[in-house]
Amino acid sequence: MIDIYKKLPGTNCGRCGLPTCMAFALKVKNAQALISECPYVAAEAAAEHPEKGRGPFSSFDQVAAALEKEVVAMDFREAAEATECRFGEVDGKESITVRMLNREYVFRKEGLFENGLPSRDVWAKIIIYDYLRRKGASSLRGELITLGHFPHTASHVKAFQASAEGKISSRFGSDLAGLKQRSLELGGRETVGRVKADVSFRFDLLPHIPCYLSFWQADEEFAAACKLHFDRSASDHIDIEYLAALVERFVEELARD
């Protein structure tokens, strides 16, 4: 995603049909667009990502494979306990059940499984493997920050979060009841006291990675607004770029019709 973004002009011109270059880079990363669809992309950038269909770039498969090899070699029971996941063993075969975005994935020596079948979702693999290999590096600190305030975070992450928050605001507007219903469907828990808002929810994107959503519905004077916060310890549990990809998934599921 970073490499793709660096090839774009960064002007957020909108001519690709998306509000920001970051949003476009995410589309390309997810194999939902071609980098050459940016009207200003340099010829050498297009050559680096030739139009050979809309399949994912092999580099992401390589990252997933490298992380999988590392996690397979770990002590499964220890990793499950450290990450608050569920350890299991059937016929001598160990497994770790991971709950991500209200869905369960099972990791075994053979790889990642979803609904009993081998997962073909390369980004689910990358996110879960990176989370498991860090083994719950630290406990929650209780200090909430936005994605753009984590150490060594590139500026485009701030633009990404603003785009994500804007999508939620645009989708729900003054529909507070709709946001509450959709949040509950995704396993969110209504909270109070963190941020003063019309409604606040906590979502456990992964066991050690809570996301706090604060929402102010639109009225006659103000437009709707949304803020997403994370515990400062999140960067100890997952790479922030991978967290951004996870947040993208969360927003897509929350805001879909």
NUMIBA-96281 format. One record per residue: x, y, z of N, C-alpha, C, O, CB in turn; residue in three letters. Coordinates in pm, whole numbers, plus 32768, in hexadecimal, padded with zeros to 4 digits. Glycine has a CB too. Example, Ala and Ser with C-alpha at 12.3 -4.5 7.8 and 13.67 -1.06 7.14 Angstrom:
REM NUMIBA-96281
85277DC7830C84CE7E3E830C85287EB6830C85907EB4834E846B7E418389ala 85057F1F82C485577F9682CA850A80038313853D8072832485807FC4823Cser 
REM end
This chain:
REM NUMIBA-96281
80537F8980008000800080008057807E8000803C80DD7FB77FA280008079met 80C1807D8053811B80EF805B816181057FD5816781757FA3818380DB80CCile 819580977F9D81DC80A27F1E818280D87EB081AD81297E5D8214801B7EF5asp 810580AD7EAF80A680DD7E4B808C81717E5F808D81BE7DFF8022808E7E52ile 807581987EDC805782247EFB80C982807ECF80B182EE7E9E803C82357F90tyr 814482547EE281B882A67EBF81C082C37E2981FF83247DFF823882627EEClys 8180826F7DD9818182827D48811682E47D198113830C7CA5816F81FE7D02lys 80BD830A7D74804E83637D51807483F47D6C80D0840E7DB97FCF833D7D9Fleu 802F84537D2E805584E07D3B803B851C7DC5807985807DE9800D85317CD6pro 7FE084E27E127FC485167E977F7385977E987F7085DD7EFE8043852C7EDFgly 7F3285B77E297EE786357E1D7E5586267E467E0F868B7E577EEF86687D8Fthr 7E2585A97E567D9985907E7A7D3A85D77E197CD786147E437D7D85BF7F09asn 7D5985CD7D977D0C86167D337C8185DC7D1D7C2686247CF47D5786177CAFcys 7C6F855C7D397BEC851E7D2A7BCB84EF7C9E7B5D84BC7C877B85857C7D56gly 7C2784FE7C3F7C0884D87BB47BFC84417BA17BC684127B3C7C71850E7B57arg 7C2F83F47C027C2183637BFB7B9983357C2F7B7782BF7C267C91831F7C4Acys 7B4B83957C657AC883757C9C7AC883607D327A6083437D6D7A9482FB7C5Agly 7B3D836F7D727B49835F7E027B7883E27E407BB984317DFC7BAA82EB7E26leu 7B5883FB7EBF7B77847E7EFA7C0A84987F147C35850B7F157B2E848C7F78pro 7C59842E7F2B7CE784427F4C7D3E83DD7F047D0F83737EDA7CFD84387FE4thr 7DBD83FF7EF67E1E83A17EBC7E2E83267F147E4782B97EE37EA683E67EA8cys 7E1F833A7F987E2882CA7FF37DBA82657FDA7DD281EC7FDA7E2482FA8082met 7D4182967FC67CD0823E7FAA7CE781F17F287CC6817A7F1E7C4D828E7FA2ala 7D2082357EC47D3E81F27E467DA981887E587D9E811B7E207D6A82587DDDphe 7E1181A67EA77E7C81457EC17E4580C87F047E6F80587EE57EEA81847F18ala 7DE680DB7F5F7DA880697FA27D5980147F3F7D597F997F487D4D80998013leu 7D1680557EE27CCC800C7E7A7D2C7FB87E247D0F7F447E057C7D806E7E21lys 7D9D7FF47DFF7DFF7FAB7DAF7E387F377DFF7E487EC97DCB7E7180097D80val 7E567F517E7F7E8C7EE97ED57E2D7E737EDF7E597E007EE27EA87F217F60lys 7DAB7E8E7EE47D477E267EF17D1E7DEA7E6B7CBC7D9F7E627CCD7E5C7F36asn 7D6A7E0C7E017D507DD87D7A7CC77E017D477C897DB87CFA7D5C7D417D79ala 7C977E767D737C167EAA7D447C277F197CDE7BC57F4E7CAA7BC57EDC7DBAgln 7CA37F3B7CC17CC17FA27C5D7D4F7F8B7C2C7D9E7F477C6C7CAF80337C97ala 7D6E7FC67BB97DF57FBF7B817E3980457B957DFA80AE7B897DF27F987AEAleu 7EB980427BB47F0080BE7BCE7EFF811A7B557F0681957B647F8E80A17BF8ile 7EF680E07ADF7EF481317A657E72817F7A557E6981D579FD7F0980D779ECser 7E0E81647AA87D9181AE7AA37D9F823A7ADD7D47828E7ACB7D2581627AECglu 7E0E82547B227E2B82DD7B4E7E5A832C7AD57EBC83047A967E9782DF7BC1cys 7E18839A7AB17E3C83E47A367EC584257A3C7EFA844C79D57DD6844E7A1Bpro 7F0084307AB37F8184737ABF7FF384147AE28065843F7AF67F7784DF7B28tyr 7FD683937AEA803F83367B1380AF83347AAC809683397A33800682A97B27val 8129832B7ADB819C832A7A8181A282A67A348174823F7A65821F83407ACFala 81DA82AB79BD81E182347969823081C479AC820C814F79A08221825678E2ala 829B81E879F482EA81817A35829B813E7AA782B380CA7AC6836C81BC7A6Bglu 823F81887AE581ED814D7B4F819080E57B13817F80787B4B819D81BA7B99ala 815381057AA180FB80A67A5F8148802A7A3481137FBB7A3880B780E679E7ala 81C5803D7A0A82177FCC79E182357F6F7A5682447EF67A4482997FFC79A1ala 823D7FA77ACE82587F567B4481E07F017B6B81EF7E997BAB82807FAE7BB8glu 81677F2D7B4380ED7EE47B6180A07ECE7ADF80367F0A7ACC80967F307BCAhis 80D37E7A7A8680957E687A0380087E317A0D7FE37DF07A6F80E97E0B79AEpro 7FBA7E4E79A67F2E7E2779A67F237D95797A7F0F7D7879047EDC7E827949glu 7F2F7D3D79D87F217CAD79BF7EAA7C7A7A0F7EB57C177A587FA47C6079E6lys 7E397CBD79FF7DC47C987A4C7DC67CDE7AD37E217D2B7AF17DBC7C007A5Fgly 7D627CC47B227D537D097BA17D767CAF7C167D3E7CBF7C837CC57D3C7BAFarg 7DD07C507C037DFB7BFC7C727E587C487CCD7E957CAA7CA27E3E7B7E7C40gly 7E667C1D7D4D7EBE7C617DAB7F4F7C567D827F757BF67D407EAB7C297E35pro 7F9F7CB67DA8802D7CB47D8880727C467DD680517C2E7E4A806D7D3B7DA6phe 80D27C027D9881147B907DD5815C7BB77E55816F7B627EAC81757B517D75ser 81867C357E6381D17C5E7ED981807C487F5981B97C257FC081FA7CF17ECEser 80FC7C5B7F5480AA7C457FCA80A47BB17FED80A47B8D8063801D7C7D7FB4phe 809D7B5B7F8780A07ACB7FA081257AA37FDF812A7A4C803680897A7D7F1Easp 81917AE37FB382157AC57FEB821D7AEF807C82577AA880CF82827B097F9Agln 81E57B64809D81E27B92812881947B30817E81C07B0A81EA81A67C208132val 811E7B06814E80CB7AA8819981147A2481AE810F79EA821B80477A8F8151ala 815979F4814681A1797481518212797D81B68229791F820381D8794B80C8ala 825B79EE81B682C979FE821482967A0582A482D079C882FE831A7A7D81F2ala 82297A4E82B981F07A57833F81B879D0836C81C479AB83E181817AC28343leu 817A7988831081427905833281AE78A68360819B785C83C180F878CA82BAglu 821F78A7831D828F7850834382BD786F83D182DF7815841D8303786182E0lys 82BE78EF83F482E87919847A828478EC84E482AB78BD854F82FA79B1847Fglu 820278F984C7819C78D785298191783F85398179780F85A88115791284FFval 81A177F484CE819B776184D68203772C853781EB76C8857C81B07723844Aval 8276776E853E82E3773F859482CF77658627831E773A867C836677788563ala 826977B38647825377E086D082137775872581DD771386F181FE785D86D1met 8218778687A881CE77348806813C77628802811D77D1882E820A773D8898asp 80E3770F87CD8059773787B88012775C883A7FCD77C18841800E76C98771phe 8024770B88A07FE07725891F800E77AB895A7FBC77FA89887FF976B38983arg 808F77C2895880C7783F898D809478B7893E806E791C89798160783B8989glu 809378AC88BA8066791A88667FD27938887C7FAA79AC8881807F78FB87D2ala 7F8178CE888B7EF178E088A07ED7792689257E847980892D7EA87859889Cala 7F1D78FD898D7F0A793A8A117F3679CC8A117EF47A218A4C7F5778EB8A7Cglu 7FA779EA89CF7FDC7A7289CE7F837AD289817F7E7B4989A080677A738994ala 7F3E7AA0891B7EEC7AF688C57E577AEE88E57E057B29889E7F037AD18834thr 7E347AA6894F7DA77A9389767D567A5289087CE17A7488F27D687B18899Dglu 7D9479F388C47D4E79A388617D347918889E7D5F78FE890E7DA0799887DBcys 7CF178C188567CC97840888E7D2077D088567D2677BB87DD7C3578238870arg 7D63778988B07DB6771788887D60769A88807D07768588D37E2B770388EBphe 7D7A7648881C7D3075CA880E7D8B755C87DE7DF8757587A97CBB75DB87AFgly 7D5E74E287EF7DAC746E87C17D4C73FD87A17CFE73D487F77E157441882Dglu 7D5173CB87267CFD735D86F87D5572F786B37D9B731886537C8C738E869Bval 7D51727C86E37DA2721086A97E36723786A17E7A7219863F7D6E71ED861Easp 7E64727A87097EF1729F870E7F16731886BA7F8B733E86B47F43722D86E2gly 7EB2735686797ECD73CB86267EA5744986727E30745986977E8073C2859Flys 7F0474A286887EEB751C86D37EAD758886797EC1758986007F6D75508710glu 7E6275E186B87E26764F866D7E1776C886C87E1576BC87437D9C76268631ser 7E0D773D868A7DF077BA86D07D7877FA868B7D7C781586137E6C781A86D0ile 7D0E781286D77C98785586A07CA078EA86BF7CAA791187337C14781786DAthr 7C9B793B86587CAA79CC86647C267A0D863B7BEF79EF85D17D207A01860Dval 7BF57A67868E7B7B7AB2866B7BA47B3B86397BDE7B8B86837B1A7ABE86E6arg 7B857B5685BC7BA67BD7857D7B287C0D853A7AEB7BCA84E77C1A7BC88515met 7B037C88855E7A8D7CC885247A127C6F852C79C87C5F84CB7AA97CED8493leu 79FE7C3485A379867BE485BC79817B64856979177B298559790B7C3685A2asn 79F57B3A853479FD7ABC84EB7A6B7A6685287ACB7A9B85617A187AD48453arg 7A5B79E3851D7AC0798A85547B15794C84E57AE1791B84817A7E791D85A8glu 7B98795184FA7BF9791284A27C4578AC84F47C5E78C1856B7C5B797C8461tyr 7C6B783D84B67CB577D484FC7D3D77C384B87D4577A884417C66774E84FEval 7DA777D285097E2E77BF84D37E62773784FF7E61771585757E8D78308502phe 7E9076E9849D7ECD766784B77F54766384707F7B76C0842A7E7075F28487arg 7F9A75F58484801D75E68443801175EF83AB807076148366805D7560846Blys 7F9A75CE83797F8475D182E77F62765C82B47F5B7671823B7F15757082C0glu 7F4C76BC830F7F2B774382E57EAC777783277E7F7740838B7F1B7748824Fgly 7E7377E182EE7DFD782283267D7E77EB82E47D7877D8826B7E0578BB8314leu 7D1977D283397C9B779B83087C2777F683317C297833839C7C85770C833Dphe 7BC377FC82DA7B49784882F67AD377F282CC7ACC77C4825B7B4978D182ABglu 7A7677DD83297A02778783107A2C76FB82E579EB76BB829279A877C582A5asn 7A9A76CB831F7AC9764483057B17763382847B4575C582667A5675E98302gly 7B28769E82377B6F769781B87BEC76EE81BD7BED775382047B1476C18144leu 7C5476CA81727CCC771E816E7CAA77AB81407C6677BE80DB7D3776E18111pro 7CD8780F818B7CBA789981697D0A78C580EF7D8178A880E37CD778F681DFser 7CC7790C80947D087944801F7D1979DB802E7D3F7A217FCF7CB979237FA0arg 7CFC7A0B80A47D027A9A80C17D8F7ABE80F17DAF7AAB81667C987AC1812Dasp 7DE17AF080977E6E7B0780B77E7F7B6F81247EDA7B6581757EB97B33803Cval 7E277BD481277E367C3C818D7E067C0E82167E3A7C3C827B7DE97CB98164trp 7DA57BB4821B7D807B77829B7DF77B2982D27E117B2C834A7D047B1A828Bala 7E3E7AE5827B7EB57A9A82A57F207AF882DC7F567AE183487EEE7A49822Flys 7F3E7B6282937FA67BBF82BE7F847BFC83457FD97C00839F7FBA7C2E8256ile 7F0A7C2B83547EE17C6D83D07EE67C0C84467F1E7C2D84AF7E547CA783C2ile 7EAC7B9684367EA67B3584A47F307AFF84C57F527AF1853A7E487AC38481ile 7F7F7AE0846180067AAC847B805B7B1284C580A27AF08523804B7A8383F8tyr 80537B90849A80A27BF784DD80747C07856D80C67C1A85C780977C7E8492asp 7FF37BFE85837FBD7C0A860B7FEE7B97866380187BAD86D47F227C0D8608tyr 7FE87B1C862F80117AA7867E80A67AA9869D80CE7A87870C7FED7A288634leu 80F77ACF863D81887AC5865281BA7B2986B982267B1686F381D17ADB85CEarg 816E7B9486D281987BF8873581777BCD87C481AA7C07882481567C7E8716arg 81237B6987D281057B2A885380DC7B8E88C0810E7B878930817D7ADC8883lys 80837BE888A080507C43890780BD7C8F894D80CD7C8589C780007BF8896Bgly 810A7CDC890081847D1B893281707D7689AA81CF7D8C89F681C37D6A88C5ala 80F97DAC89BF80E17E038A32804C7E058A537FF97DDB8A0381147E938A16ser 802C7E368ACA7FA07E3E8AF37F667EC48AC87FAF7F218AA77F947E2C8B8Cser 7EE17ECE8AC97E9E7F4B8AA67EC87FBA8B067ED47FA28B7E7E047F398AA6leu 7EDD80328AD17F0B80A28B237E9B81008B4D7EAC81508BA97F7480EF8AD8arg 7E2A80F78B0A7DBB814F8B2E7DC781DA8AF47D7682318B147DB081588BC1gly 7E2B81F28A9E7E3E82748A5D7E13826789CB7E4A821689817ED382A48A67glu 7DB182B889A37D7A82AC891D7DB8831488BE7DC3838988E07CE382BC8920leu 7DDF82E688477E17833D87E17DDF831487597DA582A8874B7EB2833887E1ile 7DF2836886F67DC98347866D7E3B830286257EAC830286557D9D83C68620thr 7E1E82C785B37E85827F85677EFE82D785487F7082AA85517E4A824884E6leu 7EE4835385257F5083AB84FC7FAD83D5856B8012841685507F18842384BDgly 7F8F83B485E97FE383DC8659803A836C8690807D837D86F67F8C841286C7his 803982F8864C809782908674812382B58645813182F885DF806C8205863Bphe 818B828A868C821482AD86648235827C85D8820C821085AE8278827486C7pro 828182CE859182B482AA850C8245828B84A9825582378450831182328516his 81D482CF84B8816382BB845D816B831E83EA817B8396840180DD82C984A8thr 816082EC83708165834382FB80E9839D82F7807F8378832A817082F1827Aala 80F7841282BA808B847582B9800E844282727FA0846F829080BA84F68277ser 801F83E482137FA983B781C97F47836A82227ED2835F82017FD4835F8155his 7F78833782947F1E82EF82EE7EB7834E83297E458328833F7F6E82AA835Eval 7EE083CB83427E81843083737E158449830A7D9F8454832A7ECA84B48396lys 7E3E8451828C7DDD846682217D7F83EF82167D0783FE81FE7E24847E819Aala 7DB7837782287D6582FF82227CFC830082917C8782E282787DBC8281822Ephe 7D258323830C7CC58323837A7C58838A83627BE28370837C7D0B833E8400gln 7C7E840083317C1A846783167BB5843582AE7B3E844F82B97C5E84E882E4ala 7BE783EC824A7B8F83B481E37B32834B821F7ABC834681FD7BE283778170ser 7B6882F682787B18828D82B77AAC82CA830F7A38829F830C7B7182308309ala 7AD2832C835F7A71836E83B67A0683B78365799183B8838A7AB883D08415glu 7A3183F482F679D38439829F796E83DA826278FA83FD824E7A1D84828232gly 799B83618243794082FE820878D382D7826B785F82C98245798D828281DBlys 78F882C682EA789582A3835078348318836577BB8304836F78DB827E83D5ile 786A8392836B78168408837E77B38417830D773D84338323786B84858389ser 77E484038291778F8411821C772483A4821876B283BD81F277E2840D819Dser 774A832C823E76ED82BB8236767A82CA8299760782AC8276773782388250arg 769582F88314762E82F8837B75F083828394757C838983BD766882C483FAphe 763983F0837C75FE8475838775B28489840875EE848F847475A3848D8313gly 752E849483FE74DA84A4847574978421849E743E842084F3746F850F845Bser 74C383B384617487832F847D74CF82ED84F37517828B84E1748E82D483FFasp 74BB8323856974FD82ED85DF74CE825F85FE751E820B862774E483488657leu 744F824585EB741981BF86057457815985A7747480E885CF738081BF85F5ala 746C8181852874A9812684C77539810584EB7564809384DC74A48163843Dgly 75838169851B760D81518545761180F385BD7664809985C2765381D68566leu 75B88109861C75B580B2869175978022866975D87FC58699754C80E486F6lys 7534800F8612750F7F8985E875827F4585A075A17ED185BC74957F8E858Egln 75C17F8D854376307F5084F776A77F33855276EB7ECE8541765C7FAD8484arg 76BF7F8985B3772E7F75861077187EF7866377757EA98679773F7FEF866Cser 769F7EE4869276807E6D86E1768D7DEF868C76BA7D8786BE75F37E77871Bleu 76667DF7860E76727D8485B477037D5B85A077207CE6858976337DA4852Dglu 775F7DBC85A977EE7D9F859878347D82861C78AF7D7C862278327E158554leu 77E57D6F868678217D4C8706784F7DC2875978997DB087B978937CF286F0gly 78257E3B8734784B7EB1878078037EB7880577957E838815782F7F2D8730gly 78447EFA886678097F0D88E978027FA3890678677FE988FE785B7EC28957arg 778A7FD38927777B8061894177C6808689C177BD80408A2676E58087894Cglu 780F80F589BC786081218A2E783B81B08A5377FC81F88A0678F881168A0Dthr 786481D78ACA785082618AF878CE828F8B3E791A823E8B7377D4826C8B57val 78E483138B3F7950834B8B8E79D383618B477A2583AF8B77796882F68C00gly 79EA83208AD67A6983328A8D7A6C83BA8A477AC4840D8A607A7D82C08A27arg 7A0D83CD89F07A01844A89A5796E847389AA7916841F899A7A34843B8911val 795484F389C178CA852189C57894852A893878BE858088E978C085AA8A0Dlys 783784D2891877FF84CB8891776E849E889A773E847989067851846B8836ala 772884A28829769E84738828769883DD8841763A83AC8880765B849587A3asp 76FC8395881177068305882C779782DB881C77DE830F87C776A982B387CEval 77C2827D886F784B82488866784481B0886F77F6817988BC78A6828288D8ser 7896816F881E789B80DD881E792C80AE8824798780F187F3785580A587A1phe 7940803B886279C17FF8885F79B57F7B880A79597F2B881C79F37FD488EFarg 7A127F6B87AD7A1A7EF587587AA27EB387707B097EF5876B7A067F1986C1phe 7AA27E31878A7B207DE987977B467DB3870E7B1A7D4786E77B157D758801asp 7B987E0086C57BC07DD5863F7C0E7D5286487BFF7CFA85F37C147E4185FAleu 7C627D4886AF7CA67CCE86D87CA57CD287717C8D7D3C87AA7D3A7CC5869Dleu 7CBF7C6187B57CB17C6188477CFA7CD188917CC47D0688F17CE07BE1887Bpro 7D727CF688667DBE7D5F88A97DB87DE588607E047E4088807E4E7D3488B8his 7D5E7DF187FF7D5A7E6B87AF7CCC7EA387AA7C837E8C874A7D8E7E4F871File 7CA57EEC88147C227F2C88137C237FAA87BD7C877FF187B57BF57F4D88A2pro 7BB17FC5877F7B9D804087337B258085876F7ABB8049877F7B8980248699cys 7B35810587917AC9815287CD7A9081B487667AD8820A87327AFB819D884Ctyr 7A1181A6874B79CC81FC86E97975825F8735792182388786797681A68685leu 798982DF871A79348349875178EC838D86DE792983AC8678798883B187A4ser 786983A386EF781A83D7867F77BE844786AF777D843C871777C78365863Ephe 77BA84B386617760852386797704852D85FF77338546859177AF85AA8692trp 7683851986137628851A85A1761085A7856E7621860985B775A384D985C8gln 75EA85AF84F175D1863184B17554867184EC74F5862D851175C386218418ala 755686F684F374DF8740851C74D487BC84C3751987C6845E74E5876885B4asp 747F881884E77468888D849474E288E8848C74EE8938842F73F188DB84C8glu 753B88DC84ED75AE893784F3763188F684C976868938848D75BC896D857Dglu 7642887484E876C1883384CF76B087B5847C764A87708486770688128552phe 77158798842B7717871C83E0773F86A9843D777786C184A8777987258367ala 7722862F8414774885BA846477E085B1846C782785DC8411770D85388428ala 7811857984DA78A2856A84ED78BE84E68532786C84B3857F78DC85E1853Fala 793484AF8516795C842F855079F1843485717A3F846F8527793D83B984EFcys 7A1883F685DF7AA583E886017AC08358862A7A708319866E7ACC844B8673lys 7B34832585FD7B61829E86207BE082AA86737C3F82ED864B7B7A8248859Fleu 7BE1826986E77C56826B873F7C8281DD875F7C34817E875B7C3782B987C0his 7D0381D287807D3F8151879E7D96815D881B7DCC81C988377D91811C8726phe 7DA480F088657DFD80F388D87E8D810488A67EB480CB88417DEE8072892Dasp 7EDB815388F07F65816E88C57FB980EE88B8801E80EE88727FA881CD8927arg 7F91808488FA7FDC800788F47FC97FBB8871800D7F58885A7FB47FAE8966ser 7F6D7FE9881A7F4D7F9D87A07FC87F82874A7FD37F17870E7EE77FE9874Dala 80257FE18745809C7FCF86F080F87F61872581507F3386DC80EA805186E6ser 80E57F3687A281327EC687D880F57E4187AE81377DD987B481397ECE8870asp 80787E44878380327DC8876180257DB186CB800D7D4086A07FA97DCA879Fhis 80367E1B867C80277E0D85EB806C7E8185A7806F7EF085DC7F927E0585C3ile 80A27E68853080DB7ED384DF806C7F3784BD7FFD7F0E849A811E7E9A845Dasp 80887FB784C78020801C84B47FEA801A84257F7480358410805780A784D4ile 803D7FFB83C4800B7FF0833B7FA67F7E83307F427F8982E9807F7FDB82D7glu 7FC07F1083777F627EA183767EE37EC683C27E757E9D839E7FA37E2283B3tyr 7EF47F15842D7E807F4584777E297F9C841D7DAE7F9584237EAB7F9384F5leu 7E687FF083CA7E1C8044836D7DC97FEE830E7D56800E82EF7E7A80A0831Dala 7E047F8082DE7DBB7F2582867D467EE582D07CDB7ED182977E197EB9824Eala 7D5B7EC583507CF07E8B83A07C817EF183B97C0B7ECE83B47D287E598426leu 7CA67F6E83D27C427FD783E57BF27FEC83657B798004836A7C86805A8411val 7C357FE382F37BEF7FF082737B817F8782687B117FA5823F7C527FE281FDglu 7BA07F0C828E7B3D7EA1828A7AC97EBF82E87A547EAD82C77B7D7E1A82AEarg 7AED7EED835F7A867F0D83C27A277F78838E79AD7F69839A7AC87F3C8445phe 7A5C7FE283557A098050832379B1802082B0793C804582A87A6280C682F5val 79E97FCD8257799B7F9A81E679237F48821A78B47F5581E679F47F42818Aglu 793A7EF5828078CD7EA482B578667EF8830077EE7EE182F679057E398311glu 78977F59834B783D7FAE839A77E680058340776F8016835A788E800783FAleu 7821803B82D777DB809F8285778F8064820F774A80AC81C8783E81038251ala 779B7FE281FA77557FAA818576BD7FAF819B768C7FAB820B77827F18816Carg 76747FB8812A75E27FBD813175A87F34814E752E7F26815775A77FF480AEasp 
REM end
